[in-house]
Amino acid sequence: MVPDDELFAQWVNLYGSRIQAYIQSRVYDLATAEDLAQETFFRAWSARKTYQEQGSPKKYLFCIAERLIIDYRRKKRPTFFENDEVQSACEPVDKEGSAEEKLVLTENIQKLRSAMETLTEVQQKTLMLRFYGQLSFAEISEIIDMPLGTVLSHCHRALEKLRGILGDIY
């Protein structure tokens, strides 16, 4: 089945924000994440004539996004936030809440980022696809080309490691 304009627009509406959030969680830069998310949909649109429904369009789009992330990382090693100004520009704006709550949230986000950096690449990828992408473990196993049991194991080990590091937050 070739996706038409209406179906493609539905894909963008349903999965656009999830794909961008997933990409941003992997490249640490809002502008790059926006560019790669747009490129994801551009590539999907460009390939619409050869697209054949073989499962979830969500999985198809996340596969494209994952390949773009890999290409991006090959060309440019990931850069982490160099200063607090850059980091705060990438954080969601909270209109409500006290200054103390915002400070605690910012500190917790920084702790989570530091803890995530201790995970292996595949553990990070698994968690991000699961929680940002809201993909099933079966979909994740297809995207990263690993057996389902291995994906489950990576996720379990990653969560256990994060619980150990972030015990006071969690």
PEZI-V100911 format. One record per helix or strand of 3 or more residues. SS is the DSSP state (~ for helix, > for strand). FROM is the first residue (numbers start at 1). TO is the last residue. If there is no record, write none. Layout:
# PEZI-V100911
SS/FROM/TO, SS/FROM/TO
This chain:
# PEZI-V100911
~/5/27, ~/30/46, ~/57/75, ~/84/90, ~/99/117, ~/121/131, ~/137/143, ~/148/165
